[in-house]
Amino acid sequence: MLTRPELRGTKAAVSSTHWLASAAGMAMFDLGGNAFDAAAAAAFVIQVVEPHLNGPAGDVPIMVHRAGSGRVEVVCGQGPMPARATPEEFRARGLSAVPGSGLLPACVPGAFGAWLLLVRDYGRLPLADVLAPAVHYAEHGYPVLPKAAEMIGSLEELFRDEWAESGRTYLLDGRAPAPGQRLRNPALAETYRRLLAESQAAGGTREQRVDAALRAFYEGFVAEAIDRFTTTARMADSTGRRNGGLLTGADLASWRPVVEESVSLSYRGLSVHKPGPWSQGPVFLQQLALLEGFDLASMGAGSADHLHTVVECAKLAFADREAWYGDPQHADVPLKTLLDRGYADERRALVGATASGVLRPGSPDDRAPLLPPLLDHDAVPDEPSWLLQLDDGVPAVVRRTAARGDTCCVTATDAEGNVVAATPSGGWLKSSPVVPGLGFPLGTRGQMAWLVDGHPNTLAPGKRPRTTLSPTIVLRDGAPHLAFGTPGGDQQDQWTLNFFVNHVDFGMGVQEAVEATAFHTDHVPSSFTPRRARPLALVTESGRDRAVVEELRRRGHEVHEVQPGTLGKVCVTGRTGDDLVLAAASPRGQQAYAIAR
């Protein structure tokens, strides 16, 4: 029994991780916009209403299919590390890893620039129309999500005593807001307004006005405020000390978002597209290449064979992620071989009858893999309480149990055949102090880079840290079929894989596939500090057949059952075979929302 209907329409579809964002996106079609305008408007609203999970200074991969092109492109909104960011710089500070919070791990803000590029080059509405809903919610307020209220509550002491600008932004009379309480961010509203004012003052074409807003952010008043803050402030972070930052205005001025070709693989007759190895996107394709050699349909959805096979293939694919992924502009990533059918055949032979607890990367092109050593991590002091939160880089309230990452998702499809999928993240309220006068914090994606020499993901100036963000677009015979993504940190490409296999191999409708009982493995180290792993863990939502759970345990899996409806928030839009638009959204978390018209 579905909790929500699968939506279909003839004009447009939007699905995102917040109902206000989905509504804002759909409103763009009434102004004459397309799917790209809709996705950008939704994303700007999400920067306001999900501040615990993302912000303007965060990062985002935006996957786009322009109607009739037969191609999928990726707008890279992952900013690089600053020019001063070297392993030696961190080691000189007595650090063996990049911290997960504060000013030190800050990258160049990529999200805002990427969305502006989408509006300029793919959309057709004025920037003022696309930004208007976000300005409204920042100025007039929005109801605080329960998870946001919980996170602010866990950091209340930090915001009062150390991160004063964060306190002014997120606390009400010195206290955390209650769930559902109205929260405003006037400084962010003013930042948006000033960007729009400088855009309008520049005159010229629509595209030239968007370029003026880009300059105002990356070379003008935003960059100046960030430079002033990171180069003069000393702020508490997860090291337990007060540190300044490495990011400067020059780093922002030298960067602009770029458009790249997607990476793709054919699976069961569908063309599946992902971002490159600066994300974890290709790991989705590697899993598909392995699974293609199994008859999943005959195993039956939810069977022990199904779960065991998917989890063991995930372990192999993610082990390759750990050894081989990084920014291909700075590292020799053997991606062609990693996605080769022959390589997948070799790796598939490692899938055995019992669970593997060993991280086993392959040797593409006969190259020896390098797995950075996991560092011993000292226990975090109980006081102050916020140190426990900052010590773990995930955007979630952490308790002394395994943590789970989160982020956001936006997808949109229109009747013309334009499709977009994006997973905005970074710059969340727990990551870094709010920059005075701007209303948002910096991102801390630098925590995902290694300080170990010789690894594809070793930190370096101007290099993108390998991120977890990973939206997907699927084409069928060159035409758009599905666009989807989910929050979830390292688990994104497991939870969306569940959805995709449910739909393609088990024949479920998209809403049924979204709602099906989810699972994943915690086999590989987390990409977030402090990089914990549980090599034999198989995490599943409860409610499965007890015989299946016991059989998985017999095969050596350490099965951890969690509450139903807690793993992922998959959002989907797409087109049916008869040219209807479709949309689905996960009921998990009670905030994702899909609209079709």
C-alpha positions in Angstrom: 0.0 0.0 0.0 1.6 3.3 -1.1 1.5 6.3 1.2 1.6 8.7 -1.8 0.4 8.5 -5.4 2.7 8.3 -8.4 2.0 11.7 -10.0 1.6 12.3 -13.8 0.9 15.3 -15.8 1.2 17.0 -19.2 3.1 20.2 -18.4 5.8 19.8 -15.8 7.0 18.0 -12.7 9.1 19.0 -9.8 10.3 16.9 -6.8 12.5 18.1 -4.0 13.3 17.6 -0.4 11.1 20.5 0.8 7.5 21.3 -0.1 8.1 25.0 -0.3 10.9 24.5 -2.8 8.8 22.2 -5.0 6.0 24.8 -5.0 8.5 27.6 -5.9 9.9 25.5 -8.7 6.4 24.8 -10.1 5.6 28.6 -10.0 8.3 29.3 -12.5 6.3 27.5 -15.2 3.5 30.0 -14.7 6.0 32.8 -15.6 7.1 31.0 -18.8 10.1 29.3 -17.4 11.4 25.8 -18.1 12.7 22.9 -16.0 16.0 24.6 -15.5 14.4 27.8 -14.1 12.2 25.6 -11.9 15.2 23.6 -10.4 17.1 26.8 -9.7 14.2 28.5 -8.0 13.7 25.4 -5.9 17.4 25.2 -5.0 17.5 28.8 -3.9 14.6 28.2 -1.6 16.3 25.1 -0.2 19.3 27.3 0.7 16.9 29.2 2.9 14.6 26.6 4.4 17.1 23.7 4.8 20.1 25.6 6.3 21.1 22.6 8.4 21.9 20.7 5.1 23.1 23.3 2.6 23.6 27.0 1.8 24.8 29.4 -1.0 28.5 28.7 -0.1 28.0 24.9 -0.4 28.5 22.7 -3.4 26.3 20.9 -6.0 26.6 18.8 -9.1 23.7 19.7 -11.5 22.9 17.2 -14.2 21.1 18.5 -17.2 19.5 17.1 -20.4 18.4 19.7 -22.9 15.4 18.7 -24.9 16.3 16.9 -28.2 20.0 16.9 -27.5 20.4 13.2 -26.7 23.2 14.3 -24.3 23.6 14.7 -20.5 25.9 17.4 -19.1 27.1 18.2 -15.6 27.3 21.7 -14.2 30.1 21.3 -11.7 29.4 23.4 -8.6 32.1 21.8 -6.5 34.6 24.5 -5.7 38.3 23.7 -5.3 40.6 24.0 -2.3 42.2 27.4 -1.7 45.7 28.2 -3.1 47.2 28.0 0.4 45.7 24.5 1.1 48.5 22.0 1.1 49.1 18.9 3.2 52.2 20.6 4.7 50.0 23.6 5.8 47.8 21.2 7.8 50.6 19.1 9.2 52.4 22.3 10.4 49.3 22.9 12.5 49.7 19.5 14.1 46.9 17.9 12.1 46.9 14.5 10.5 43.5 15.0 8.8 41.5 18.0 7.5 39.0 19.0 10.2 35.3 18.5 9.5 34.2 22.0 10.7 35.4 25.6 11.1 37.3 27.7 8.6 40.2 25.4 7.7 38.3 23.0 5.5 36.5 25.7 3.5 36.5 25.3 -0.3 35.6 28.0 -2.8 31.8 28.3 -2.7 30.5 26.5 -5.7 26.7 26.1 -5.3 25.6 29.7 -6.0 27.7 30.0 -9.1 26.5 26.7 -10.5 22.9 27.7 -10.1 23.6 31.0 -11.8 25.2 29.3 -14.7 22.2 27.0 -15.1 19.9 30.1 -15.1 22.1 31.9 -17.6 22.8 29.1 -20.1 19.8 26.8 -19.8 16.9 28.8 -18.3 15.0 31.7 -19.8 13.6 33.7 -16.9 15.2 36.8 -15.4 17.3 36.1 -12.3 15.0 38.3 -10.2 12.1 36.0 -10.9 14.1 32.9 -10.1 15.4 34.3 -6.8 12.1 35.9 -5.7 10.8 33.0 -3.7 14.1 32.6 -1.8 14.2 36.3 -1.0 10.6 36.1 0.3 11.3 33.2 2.7 14.5 34.7 3.9 12.8 38.0 4.6 9.4 36.9 5.9 10.4 33.6 7.4 9.6 29.9 7.1 8.7 27.1 9.5 11.7 25.5 10.9 12.0 21.8 10.2 12.2 19.5 13.2 15.7 18.3 12.2 16.9 21.9 11.8 15.5 22.8 15.2 17.2 19.8 16.7 20.6 20.7 15.2 20.4 24.3 16.3 19.5 23.1 19.8 22.6 20.8 19.9 24.8 23.8 18.9 23.0 26.5 21.0 25.9 26.9 23.4 28.4 27.1 20.5 26.3 29.7 18.8 26.0 31.8 22.0 29.6 31.5 23.2 31.8 31.1 20.1 30.0 31.5 16.7 28.2 34.7 17.5 27.1 35.5 14.0 25.5 32.0 13.8 23.7 32.8 17.0 22.3 36.0 15.6 21.1 34.1 12.5 19.6 31.0 14.0 18.8 31.7 17.7 15.6 33.5 18.8 16.3 35.5 22.0 19.3 33.4 22.6 17.5 30.1 22.3 17.0 27.5 19.6 13.7 27.8 17.7 11.0 25.1 18.3 10.0 22.8 15.4 7.6 24.7 13.2 8.5 28.1 14.6 8.9 30.9 12.1 12.6 31.8 11.5 13.8 34.7 9.3 17.2 35.4 7.9 17.3 39.1 7.0 21.0 39.2 6.3 20.6 36.5 3.6 17.6 38.3 2.1 19.8 41.4 1.9 22.6 39.5 0.3 20.2 38.2 -2.4 18.7 41.7 -2.9 22.1 43.3 -3.3 23.2 40.7 -5.8 20.0 41.4 -7.8 20.5 45.2 -7.5 24.1 44.9 -8.9 22.7 42.6 -11.6 20.0 45.0 -12.7 22.4 48.0 -12.6 24.7 46.3 -15.1 22.0 46.4 -17.7 22.4 44.6 -21.0 20.9 41.2 -21.9 19.4 38.7 -19.5 22.7 36.7 -19.7 24.8 39.8 -19.0 22.8 40.6 -15.9 23.4 37.1 -14.6 27.1 37.5 -15.2 27.0 40.7 -13.2 25.5 38.8 -10.3 28.3 36.2 -10.6 30.9 38.9 -10.5 29.2 40.5 -7.4 29.5 37.2 -5.6 32.9 36.0 -6.7 34.7 39.3 -7.1 32.5 41.9 -5.3 31.0 42.4 -1.9 30.4 38.7 -1.1 34.0 37.7 -1.9 35.2 40.7 0.1 33.2 39.8 3.2 34.4 36.2 3.0 38.1 37.3 2.6 37.8 39.7 5.5 36.3 37.0 7.8 38.6 34.1 6.9 41.8 36.0 7.0 41.2 37.9 10.3 38.8 35.7 12.4 39.9 32.9 14.7 37.0 30.5 15.3 36.5 27.4 17.4 36.4 24.2 15.4 36.6 20.4 15.9 40.3 20.6 16.9 39.2 22.2 20.1 41.2 25.3 19.1 40.4 28.6 17.4 41.8 28.6 13.8 41.6 31.0 11.0 40.9 30.0 7.4 42.9 29.5 4.2 40.3 30.7 1.7 40.7 34.2 0.3 38.9 36.6 -2.1 41.5 35.8 -4.7 40.5 32.1 -4.6 36.9 33.1 -5.3 37.9 35.5 -8.1 39.8 32.9 -10.0 37.0 30.3 -10.1 33.9 29.9 -12.2 31.6 26.9 -12.6 32.2 24.7 -15.6 30.1 22.3 -17.7 31.4 18.8 -18.2 30.3 15.7 -20.1 28.6 13.1 -18.0 29.9 9.6 -17.4 27.6 6.9 -18.6 26.9 3.2 -18.7 24.2 1.1 -20.4 22.1 -1.1 -18.1 19.2 -3.3 -19.2 18.9 -1.1 -22.4 18.9 2.2 -20.5 21.6 4.9 -20.6 22.5 5.9 -17.1 24.5 9.2 -16.6 26.4 10.4 -13.5 29.0 13.1 -12.6 32.6 12.3 -12.9 35.1 10.9 -10.3 35.4 14.2 -8.5 32.0 13.0 -7.1 31.2 9.5 -6.1 28.9 9.2 -9.1 30.7 6.5 -11.1 30.3 4.1 -8.1 26.6 3.8 -9.1 27.7 2.8 -12.6 30.3 0.3 -11.2 27.6 -1.3 -9.1 25.3 -1.6 -12.2 28.2 -3.2 -14.2 28.6 -5.8 -11.5 24.9 -6.4 -11.1 24.3 -6.8 -14.8 25.9 -10.3 -14.5 23.2 -11.4 -12.1 19.5 -12.3 -12.7 18.1 -10.1 -10.0 14.6 -10.5 -11.2 14.6 -14.2 -10.6 15.9 -13.7 -7.0 12.8 -11.8 -6.0 12.7 -8.3 -4.5 13.6 -8.3 -0.8 15.0 -11.8 -0.8 18.2 -12.7 1.0 19.8 -13.4 -2.4 18.8 -10.0 -3.6 20.2 -8.1 -0.6 23.3 -10.2 -0.3 24.2 -9.7 -4.0 23.6 -6.0 -4.0 25.5 -5.4 -0.8 28.5 -7.5 -1.9 28.7 -5.7 -5.3 28.5 -2.3 -3.4 31.4 -3.3 -1.3 33.6 -3.9 -4.4 32.5 -0.7 -6.2 33.0 1.5 -3.1 36.4 0.0 -2.4 37.4 1.2 -5.9 36.0 4.6 -5.0 38.3 4.7 -1.9 41.4 3.8 -3.9 40.9 5.5 -7.2 38.5 8.4 -7.2 39.6 12.1 -7.2 39.6 15.2 -9.3 40.6 14.0 -12.8 42.1 17.4 -13.6 44.7 16.7 -10.9 44.9 12.9 -10.7 45.2 10.0 -13.2 41.8 8.3 -12.5 41.5 5.0 -14.5 37.8 5.6 -15.1 37.6 3.9 -18.5 38.9 0.7 -17.0 36.9 0.9 -13.9 33.7 1.0 -16.1 34.9 -1.6 -18.5 32.8 -4.8 -18.8 35.9 -7.0 -18.7 37.0 -5.4 -15.4 33.5 -5.9 -14.0 33.6 -9.6 -14.9 36.9 -10.0 -13.0 35.5 -8.1 -10.0 32.2 -10.0 -10.0 34.0 -13.2 -9.5 34.9 -12.0 -6.0 31.2 -12.0 -4.9 31.0 -15.1 -2.7 28.3 -16.9 -0.8 29.2 -15.2 2.5 29.7 -11.6 3.5 33.1 -10.1 3.0 34.6 -7.9 5.8 37.7 -6.9 3.8 38.0 -3.7 1.7 39.1 -5.0 -1.7 39.9 -2.4 -4.3 40.8 -3.7 -7.7 44.0 -3.1 -9.8 42.8 -1.4 -13.0 45.4 -1.4 -15.8 47.5 -3.5 -13.4 48.1 -0.5 -11.1 48.4 -1.1 -7.4 45.6 0.5 -5.3 46.3 2.9 -2.4 44.0 2.9 0.6 44.9 5.7 3.0 45.2 4.4 6.6 42.4 5.1 8.9 43.8 7.2 11.8 43.2 6.4 15.4 40.5 8.8 16.7 40.6 9.8 20.3 37.4 10.0 22.3 35.8 13.4 22.2 35.4 15.2 25.5 31.9 15.4 27.0 32.3 19.2 27.5 31.6 21.4 25.8 28.8 19.3 24.3 29.2 21.0 20.9 32.6 19.4 20.4 30.9 16.0 19.7 28.9 17.7 17.0 31.8 19.4 15.3 34.0 16.4 15.6 31.8 14.5 13.1 31.5 16.2 9.7 28.1 14.9 8.8 25.2 17.4 8.6 23.2 15.7 11.3 22.9 15.6 15.0 25.5 13.1 16.2 25.1 10.9 19.2 27.6 8.4 20.4 26.3 5.9 17.9 26.8 5.6 14.2 25.9 8.8 12.4 24.1 9.2 9.1 24.8 12.0 6.6 22.2 14.0 4.8 21.8 16.7 2.1 19.2 17.9 -0.3 17.7 17.0 -3.7 16.0 18.9 -6.6 14.7 17.4 -9.8 12.5 18.9 -12.5 11.2 17.8 -15.9 9.0 19.7 -18.4 6.9 18.8 -21.4 9.5 20.0 -23.8 11.9 17.3 -22.6 14.2 19.3 -20.5 15.4 17.4 -17.4 17.5 18.4 -14.4 18.7 16.6 -11.3 20.8 18.0 -8.5 21.9 17.3 -5.0 22.8 20.6 -3.3 24.8 20.3 -0.1 27.6 21.9 1.9 27.6 25.2 3.7 25.3 23.9 6.4 24.9 25.6 9.7 26.9 23.1 11.6 29.9 23.2 9.2 31.3 26.7 9.8 30.4 30.0 11.4 28.0 32.4 9.5 30.0 35.0 7.6 29.1 38.4 9.1 26.8 40.4 6.9 26.0 37.6 4.5 23.7 35.3 6.4 25.3 32.0 5.5 28.3 29.8 6.5 31.1 28.4 4.3 31.2 24.8 3.1 33.6 22.3 4.6 34.0 19.8 1.7 37.8 19.9 2.2 37.3 17.4 5.0 37.0 14.7 2.3 40.5 15.2 0.9 43.4 13.1 2.3 46.7 14.4 3.6 48.4 11.2 2.5 50.8 11.7 -0.4 50.2 10.0 -3.7 46.4 9.3 -3.5 44.1 10.5 -6.2 42.2 12.4 -3.5 45.2 14.0 -1.8 44.6 17.6 -0.9 46.2 20.2 -3.2 45.7 23.9 -4.1 43.0 24.4 -6.7 41.9 20.7 -6.5 38.3 19.6 -6.0 38.0 17.2 -3.0 36.2 14.0 -4.0 32.6 14.5 -2.8 29.7 12.2 -2.1 27.1 14.2 -4.1 25.6 12.1 -6.9 22.4 12.9 -8.9 21.4 10.7 -11.8 19.7 11.1 -15.2 18.6 8.1 -17.3 17.8 8.2 -21.0 15.8 5.7 -23.0 16.6 5.7 -26.7 18.2 9.1 -26.3 15.1 10.6 -24.7 14.7 11.5 -21.0 13.3 8.8 -18.8 14.2 9.5 -15.2 16.0 12.1 -13.1 16.6 11.3 -9.4 18.7 11.8 -6.3 18.6 11.5 -2.6 20.2 13.0 0.6 22.4 10.6 2.4 26.1 11.3 2.2 28.0 8.0 1.4 24.7 6.1 1.1 23.3 8.2 -1.8 24.5 5.7 -4.4 23.1 2.8 -2.5 19.6 4.2 -1.7 19.2 5.4 -5.3 20.5 2.1 -6.5 17.8 0.4 -4.5 15.2 2.6 -6.2 16.6 2.0 -9.7 16.9 -1.8 -9.3 13.4 -1.9 -7.8 12.1 0.0 -10.9 14.1 -1.7 -13.7 14.7 -5.2 -12.4 11.7 -5.8 -10.3 9.2 -3.8 -12.4 7.9 -1.5 -9.7 6.4 1.9 -10.5 8.5 4.9 -9.5 6.6 5.7 -6.3 6.5 2.1 -5.3 10.2 1.8 -5.9 10.8 5.0 -3.8 8.8 3.6 -0.9 10.2 0.0 -0.9 12.1 -1.0 2.2 15.6 0.4 1.9 19.0 -1.0 2.9 22.7 -0.3 2.6 26.1 -1.4 3.8 28.5 0.7 6.0 31.4 -1.4 4.7 33.7 1.4 3.5 35.0 4.3 5.7 32.7 7.4 5.8 33.9 10.3 3.6 33.2 12.6 6.5 35.5 13.0 9.5 36.2 10.9 11.5 35.8 8.3 8.7 34.3 5.4 10.7 33.5 2.1 9.1 31.6 -1.1 10.0 32.9 -3.7 7.5 30.2 -6.3 7.9 27.3 -4.0 8.6 24.1 -4.4 6.6 21.6 -1.7 7.7 18.0 -2.2 6.8 14.7 -0.6 7.6 12.7 -3.0 9.9 9.7 -4.9 8.7 11.5 -7.5 6.5 10.6 -11.2 6.6 12.4 -12.7 9.6 13.6 -15.6 7.5 15.4 -13.2 5.2 17.1 -11.4 8.1 18.2 -14.6 9.7 19.6 -16.0 6.4 21.6 -12.8 5.9 23.0 -13.2 9.4 23.8 -16.9 8.6 25.8 -15.6 5.6 27.9 -13.4 7.9 26.2 -10.0 7.6 25.9 -8.0 10.8 22.3 -6.9 10.2 21.3 -3.7 11.9 17.5 -2.9 11.8 16.5 0.7 12.0 13.1 2.4 12.2 10.9 2.1 9.1 11.0 5.0 6.7 14.4 6.4 7.8 16.8 5.6 5.0 16.9 8.2 2.3 14.6 10.7 0.7 14.6 9.8 -3.0 13.1 12.4 -5.3 12.2 11.6 -8.9 10.8 13.2 -12.0 10.8 12.0 -15.6 8.7 11.1 -18.6 6.6 8.1 -19.5 6.6 6.3 -22.8 3.6 8.3 -24.0 5.2 11.7 -23.2 3.5 12.4 -19.9 5.7 13.9 -17.1 5.9 11.9 -13.9 7.0 12.6 -10.3 7.5 10.8 -7.1 8.9 11.7 -3.6 9.8 9.7 -0.6 7.6 10.0 2.4 10.6 9.5 4.6 11.2 12.5 6.9 7.8 14.0 6.0 9.2 16.9 4.0 10.0 15.8 0.4 7.2 16.8 -2.0 6.5 16.1 -5.6 4.2 18.1 -7.9 3.0 17.3 -11.5 0.7 19.4 -13.7 
